[in-house]
Amino acid sequence: KARLLHPIWDGSTGWVATFRDSPKGKHIAHNPYMAVTYAKEHAKPLYIDCKVEWADDMAQKEFAWKLFNDTPPPLGYPMDVPPTDPTFGVLKLIPWRIELYALGGETSVWHAPAAG
């Protein structure tokens, strides 16, 4: 089942503020991959395939918490709980494939370098 969310990107890492027991959290427990789509122009959507992991490191949780608090809406929003709250969760999106599709034109695809 599709869920609408708005990650905030910091460089090549996407961040999602959520609750650990949310539907997203339960989904990630069974499938640690996510596809994100941006479609500012309908004929040129951007697809990002990501590996997703929980950011359990407190420095990363505080970073994401501040990022969401300091980013203007509609992406950012005030956090209802502090980053130390055990129910607060942060998903870290790590892209492995990005496709810029161009209807009737050239499609560009990027793949992350193989780990080695």
Summary of the structure (lengths in Angstrom):
residues: 116
radius of gyration: 15.2
end to end distance: 34.5
largest distance: 48.8
contacts: 278
relative contact order: 0.24
helix: 18%
strand: 36%
